[in-house]
Amino acid sequence: MAEYLKRGKPAEARAEDDAKVRATVEGILADIEARGDAAVRDLSAKFDGYTPEAFRLTDSEIEAAMSKVSDREMADIRFAQDQIRRFAEVQKSSMRDVEVETLPGVILGHRNIPVNSVGCYVPGGKFPMVASAHMSVITAKVAGVSRIVASAPPVGGKPHPAIVAAMKEGGADEILVLGGVQAVGAMALGTETIAPVDMLVGPGNAFVAEAKRQLFGRVGIDLFAGPTETMVIADDTVDAELVATDLLGQAEHGYNSPACLITNSRKLAEATLAEIDRLLGILPTAETASVSWRDYGDVILCADHDEMLRVSEEMAYEHVQVMTDRDDWFLENMTNYGALFLGPRTNVANGDKVIGTNHTLPTRRAGRYTGGLWVGKFLKTHSYQRVLTDEAATLVGEYGSRLCMLEGFVGHAEQCNIRVRRYGGVNVPYGEGAPYRQAAE
């Protein structure tokens, strides 16, 4: 049985934190719905100290912000966007419209239609997430979304130049300088000056994630993307320095970012605990990472690779770094995760920023039922039907009528019967099922 050498906050304490977040978000969204722009302005002043004339940037304001981005930074942004765009285009090419004749004269098909409008949230806070603009805006653009609204909080009381550049270069149609629940609430619900969108995407803190959850149904969402989670699955083929670096590299995201080591090596587990203590003494972001590690860090010792797999599947973490003597075996057998990072040469930071896969991924065990953000999230697959011949209308109508009557839906049956009468010349009394025929006929 798996042994915890270190464990974070108990589930009860985490549930209590979640309840407080839910209540706060519910109140904020109700305020936005009731007061529109006035509520958004008050919330922006309260949480960000930011009250511009308008939250939407003008073209000249966008140009002014982008002028502050160095040539090197712009080149890096464009390189990352090229990788993300390329992979998104490959994903899009894997999805195709279909049409097939399933019976003589019966045509069925589907079309992949982009969502009309999307709100892309880009987190700010301690670490302005420039890369999140690439992940959501570019992917929506490749999918063919016609109106892309991108929003990020101010940093230091003004728009963050690199985030604005990433949004603009990625293809955003509207850029808002607005953060937190007020941003996603305004985009989803609409205000006097912000037209509502059909879908919300992008990661965020616990409050943003909860806002998306509460807004789901009124708008679509990509997935539940809360605080970053990272898991390292490792055996004695790697060392403690590499493992500790990968754990703390993600724990620095925030004060509630879970980080977990699953290993079958007690030596590696104990060495990693010691190495984390050492690194926290020199890591510039230790003030944040140390709290996450203290409250949300786990080290789990397993008997063998099979148990490591079983425990990881139950936890279904967002990022899973696999460094073992059988990485391909984990790839073949794992089913619950956000994204896999295989082998010691790979790391989560590359996936977060530049390698090309999307970094908006399921958290809180949502990997059990959904994958991460990708082109397909912005596409709605709609089916259609066409009946071309009298014979097909009669055949399908007779089966349909009988099956409707089997369930007691007389009105449904009449939709079938009228076709049988008109196209098959069969006299079916109103309100009765179509006559039974032999299967061979």
C-alpha positions in Angstrom: 0.0 0.0 0.0 1.3 3.5 -0.9 3.0 5.4 2.0 2.9 9.1 2.3 6.3 10.5 3.4 4.9 14.0 3.2 1.3 15.1 2.9 -0.3 18.5 2.4 -3.6 19.9 3.7 -6.3 17.4 4.5 -9.2 17.2 2.1 -11.5 18.8 4.7 -9.4 21.9 4.9 -9.3 22.2 1.1 -13.1 21.9 0.9 -13.5 24.7 3.5 -11.3 26.9 1.3 -13.4 26.0 -1.8 -16.6 26.9 0.0 -15.3 30.4 0.8 -14.3 30.9 -2.8 -17.8 29.8 -4.1 -19.6 32.3 -1.9 -17.3 35.1 -2.9 -17.7 34.4 -6.6 -21.4 34.1 -6.4 -21.7 37.5 -4.9 -19.4 39.1 -7.5 -21.2 37.6 -10.4 -24.6 38.7 -9.1 -23.3 42.3 -8.7 -22.0 42.3 -12.3 -25.3 41.1 -13.6 -27.2 43.7 -11.6 -25.0 46.7 -12.2 -23.0 46.0 -15.3 -20.2 48.5 -16.0 -20.6 50.2 -12.6 -19.9 46.9 -10.8 -17.0 46.0 -13.1 -15.4 49.4 -12.4 -15.9 49.1 -8.7 -14.4 45.6 -8.7 -11.4 46.7 -10.8 -10.7 49.6 -8.4 -11.0 47.3 -5.4 -8.9 44.4 -6.6 -6.5 46.0 -9.1 -6.5 49.7 -8.3 -7.3 50.4 -11.9 -10.1 52.7 -13.2 -9.4 53.8 -16.8 -11.9 55.6 -19.0 -12.5 52.4 -20.9 -11.3 48.8 -20.2 -11.0 48.1 -23.9 -7.7 49.2 -25.5 -7.8 51.4 -28.6 -5.5 50.7 -31.5 -3.2 53.6 -30.4 -3.1 52.2 -26.9 -2.2 48.7 -28.2 0.6 50.2 -30.4 1.9 52.2 -27.4 2.0 49.1 -25.2 3.7 47.0 -27.9 6.4 49.7 -28.5 7.7 48.9 -25.0 8.4 45.2 -26.0 12.0 44.7 -27.0 13.0 43.2 -30.3 14.3 40.1 -28.5 11.1 39.7 -26.5 9.0 40.1 -29.6 11.1 37.5 -31.5 10.6 35.1 -28.6 6.9 35.7 -28.5 6.6 35.1 -32.3 8.8 31.9 -32.1 6.5 30.5 -29.4 3.4 31.5 -31.3 4.7 29.8 -34.4 5.1 26.5 -32.5 1.6 26.7 -31.0 0.0 27.7 -34.3 1.7 24.9 -36.1 0.5 22.2 -33.7 -3.0 23.7 -33.6 -3.2 23.6 -37.4 -2.2 19.9 -37.4 -5.0 19.3 -34.8 -7.5 21.2 -37.0 -6.5 19.1 -40.0 -7.3 15.9 -38.1 -11.0 17.0 -37.8 -13.1 16.8 -41.0 -16.6 17.2 -42.0 -18.2 13.9 -43.0 -21.1 12.8 -45.2 -22.2 9.2 -45.9 -25.1 7.4 -47.5 -26.1 4.9 -44.8 -29.0 3.5 -46.7 -30.0 4.0 -50.4 -31.3 7.6 -50.5 -30.4 8.4 -46.9 -27.6 10.9 -46.4 -26.1 11.6 -42.9 -23.3 14.0 -42.1 -21.8 16.4 -39.7 -20.1 19.8 -40.0 -17.5 21.2 -37.6 -18.6 24.8 -37.0 -16.5 27.3 -34.9 -18.0 29.0 -31.9 -19.0 32.6 -32.9 -17.3 34.5 -30.0 -14.9 33.6 -27.3 -13.5 35.3 -24.2 -9.9 34.4 -23.6 -8.7 35.1 -20.0 -5.0 35.6 -19.4 -3.9 35.5 -15.7 -1.8 38.2 -14.2 -1.1 38.5 -10.5 2.4 37.7 -9.3 3.4 36.3 -12.7 1.8 37.8 -15.8 1.1 34.8 -18.0 2.2 35.9 -21.5 2.0 32.4 -22.7 -1.6 32.0 -21.9 -2.4 34.5 -24.6 -0.8 32.3 -27.2 -2.6 29.2 -26.0 -6.1 30.6 -26.1 -6.1 33.3 -28.7 -4.1 31.5 -31.4 -6.0 28.2 -30.9 -9.3 30.0 -31.3 -8.0 31.8 -34.4 -6.9 28.6 -36.0 -10.3 27.1 -35.3 -12.0 30.0 -37.1 -13.7 31.9 -34.2 -14.9 35.2 -35.7 -14.8 37.3 -32.6 -12.0 36.8 -30.0 -12.0 38.9 -26.9 -8.8 38.7 -24.8 -8.6 40.1 -21.2 -5.8 40.3 -18.7 -5.4 42.3 -15.5 -3.3 45.4 -15.3 0.2 45.0 -14.0 1.5 48.0 -12.0 -1.6 50.0 -12.8 -1.3 49.7 -16.6 -1.5 47.1 -19.5 1.3 44.6 -19.5 3.2 45.3 -22.8 4.2 41.7 -23.5 0.7 40.3 -22.8 -0.8 43.0 -25.1 1.7 42.1 -27.8 0.9 38.4 -27.5 -2.8 39.0 -27.7 -2.5 41.3 -30.7 0.0 39.0 -32.6 -2.1 36.0 -31.8 -5.2 37.6 -33.5 -7.4 39.0 -30.7 -10.2 41.3 -32.0 -10.7 43.1 -28.7 -8.2 43.5 -25.9 -9.5 44.3 -22.4 -7.3 45.3 -19.4 -9.5 43.6 -16.8 -8.7 40.9 -14.3 -10.2 38.2 -12.1 -13.9 37.4 -11.7 -14.9 40.8 -13.0 -13.2 40.0 -16.3 -14.8 36.6 -16.9 -18.1 37.8 -15.5 -18.2 40.8 -17.8 -17.3 38.8 -20.9 -19.8 36.1 -20.1 -22.7 38.2 -18.9 -22.1 41.4 -20.9 -22.3 45.0 -19.8 -23.2 48.3 -21.4 -19.8 48.5 -23.1 -18.7 44.8 -23.3 -20.7 42.6 -25.6 -21.1 39.0 -24.2 -19.3 36.0 -25.7 -20.5 32.5 -26.2 -17.6 30.7 -24.6 -14.9 31.4 -21.9 -11.5 29.8 -22.0 -8.2 30.1 -20.2 -6.6 29.3 -16.9 -6.8 31.3 -13.7 -6.7 31.3 -9.9 -9.3 29.5 -7.8 -11.7 32.5 -8.1 -11.5 32.6 -11.9 -12.0 28.8 -12.1 -15.0 29.0 -9.8 -16.5 31.8 -11.8 -16.2 29.8 -15.0 -17.9 26.9 -13.2 -20.8 29.0 -12.1 -21.2 30.6 -15.5 -21.2 27.3 -17.4 -24.5 26.8 -19.1 -25.0 30.5 -19.7 -21.8 30.2 -21.8 -19.6 27.3 -22.7 -16.2 26.8 -21.0 -13.1 25.0 -22.1 -12.6 23.1 -18.8 -12.1 23.5 -15.1 -8.6 25.0 -15.1 -7.8 26.0 -11.5 -4.5 26.3 -9.7 -1.6 24.5 -11.4 -0.9 20.9 -10.4 2.3 19.0 -11.1 3.2 15.4 -10.5 6.5 13.7 -11.0 6.5 9.9 -11.4 10.1 8.8 -11.0 12.2 5.8 -10.1 15.9 5.5 -9.4 16.9 6.3 -13.0 16.9 10.0 -12.1 18.3 12.1 -9.2 16.8 14.2 -6.5 18.0 17.5 -8.0 16.0 17.0 -11.2 12.9 15.8 -9.3 13.0 18.7 -6.8 13.5 21.3 -9.6 10.5 20.0 -11.5 8.3 20.1 -8.4 9.3 23.5 -7.3 9.2 24.9 -10.8 5.5 24.6 -10.8 4.8 25.1 -7.1 5.9 28.7 -7.6 2.7 29.4 -9.5 0.8 30.3 -6.4 0.2 29.6 -2.8 -2.1 26.6 -3.5 -0.4 24.8 -6.4 -0.2 21.1 -5.6 3.0 19.3 -6.3 3.4 15.6 -5.9 6.2 13.0 -6.2 5.2 9.4 -6.8 8.1 7.0 -6.6 9.1 3.4 -5.8 12.5 4.5 -4.4 12.7 5.4 -0.8 16.2 6.7 -1.4 14.9 9.1 -4.1 12.0 10.2 -2.0 14.1 11.1 1.0 16.8 12.7 -1.1 14.1 14.8 -2.9 12.7 16.1 0.4 16.2 17.2 1.4 16.9 18.7 -2.0 13.6 20.7 -1.9 14.6 22.2 1.5 18.0 23.2 0.0 16.5 24.7 -3.2 13.9 26.7 -1.1 16.9 28.4 0.6 18.1 29.8 -2.8 15.0 30.0 -5.0 14.0 33.6 -5.6 10.3 32.6 -5.7 10.6 30.5 -2.5 8.2 32.8 -0.7 5.4 31.4 -2.9 6.7 28.0 -3.6 7.4 27.1 0.0 3.8 27.8 1.0 2.5 25.6 -1.9 4.9 22.8 -0.9 4.1 23.1 2.8 0.3 23.0 2.3 -0.1 21.1 -1.0 3.0 19.0 -1.4 2.9 15.2 -1.3 5.6 12.5 -1.5 4.1 9.1 -2.0 6.2 5.9 -1.8 4.8 3.0 -3.8 5.8 -0.7 -3.9 6.3 -0.9 -7.7 5.5 0.7 -11.0 2.0 -0.8 -11.1 1.2 0.9 -7.8 2.7 4.2 -9.1 0.4 4.0 -12.1 -2.6 3.2 -10.0 -2.0 6.1 -7.5 -1.4 8.5 -10.3 -4.6 7.5 -12.1 -6.6 8.1 -9.0 -5.1 11.6 -8.5 -5.5 12.6 -12.2 -3.1 15.6 -12.0 -2.8 18.3 -14.6 0.9 18.0 -15.5 2.6 14.6 -15.1 6.3 14.4 -15.6 7.4 10.8 -16.1 11.1 9.9 -15.6 11.4 6.1 -15.3 13.0 3.1 -17.0 9.6 2.5 -18.8 8.2 5.9 -19.9 6.5 4.3 -22.9 4.7 1.9 -20.6 3.2 4.8 -18.7 2.2 6.5 -21.9 0.4 3.4 -23.1 -1.3 2.7 -19.8 -2.2 6.2 -18.3 -5.7 7.5 -19.0 -6.3 10.2 -16.4 -4.1 13.3 -16.7 -3.9 16.7 -18.3 -0.6 16.4 -20.3 2.3 14.0 -20.1 6.0 15.0 -20.2 8.1 12.0 -20.9 11.7 11.5 -20.0 14.3 13.6 -18.3 14.9 15.9 -21.3 11.3 17.0 -21.3 9.8 19.4 -18.7 6.6 21.1 -17.9 8.0 24.6 -18.4 8.6 23.9 -22.1 5.0 22.8 -22.4 3.8 25.9 -20.5 5.7 28.4 -22.7 7.0 27.3 -26.1 7.0 23.7 -27.3 3.7 23.9 -29.0 1.1 21.8 -27.0 -1.5 23.8 -25.1 -0.9 24.6 -21.5 -4.6 25.1 -20.5 -5.2 21.7 -18.9 -7.7 20.0 -16.6 -7.2 20.2 -12.9 -8.9 18.8 -9.8 -9.2 15.3 -11.3 -11.1 16.7 -14.4 -8.6 14.7 -16.5 -10.9 11.7 -15.8 -13.4 13.1 -18.3 -11.8 15.8 -20.4 -8.5 16.7 -22.1 -7.0 20.1 -22.3 -7.7 23.1 -24.5 -7.3 22.4 -28.2 -8.7 23.5 -31.6 -11.6 21.0 -31.1 -12.8 22.8 -28.0 -13.8 25.8 -30.2 -15.6 23.7 -32.8 -19.2 22.4 -32.5 -19.9 19.2 -34.4 -23.4 19.5 -35.8 -25.1 16.7 -37.6 -27.6 16.9 -40.5 -29.8 14.5 -42.4 -31.2 14.4 -46.0 -33.6 11.8 -47.5 -33.4 11.8 -51.3 -35.9 9.2 -52.5 -39.5 8.2 -51.9 -38.4 4.7 -51.1 -36.0 5.8 -48.4 -38.7 8.2 -46.9 -41.1 5.2 -46.8 -38.7 2.7 -45.3 -37.4 5.0 -42.6 -40.8 6.4 -41.9 -42.3 2.9 -41.3 -39.6 2.0 -38.8 -39.8 5.4 -37.2 -43.5 5.3 -36.8 -43.5 1.9 -35.1 -40.7 2.9 -32.8 -42.5 6.1 -31.8 -45.7 4.2 -31.0 -43.6 1.8 -29.0 -42.9 4.7 -26.7 -46.4 6.2 -26.9 -45.4 9.3 -28.9 -48.4 9.5 -31.3 -47.5 13.0 -32.6 -44.0 11.8 -33.3 -45.4 8.8 -35.2 -47.6 11.1 -37.4 -44.4 12.9 -38.5 -43.3 9.6 -39.9 -46.8 8.5 -41.1 -47.4 11.6 -43.3 -44.2 10.8 -45.2 -45.3 7.1 -45.6 -48.7 8.3 -47.0 -47.2 10.9 -49.3 -44.1 9.2 -50.6 -45.1 5.5 -50.3 -48.7 5.5 -51.1 -49.5 3.6 -47.9 -52.8 4.5 -46.2 -51.9 4.9 -42.6 -54.9 6.1 -40.5 -54.0 9.2 -38.4 -52.8 8.3 -34.9 -51.8 4.7 -35.7 -48.4 3.2 -36.3 -47.3 2.3 -39.8 -48.2 -1.3 -40.9 -45.6 -3.9 -40.0 -43.8 -5.4 -42.9 -41.6 -8.4 -43.1 -37.9 -7.6 -42.4 -37.0 -9.0 -45.9 -39.2 -6.4 -47.5 
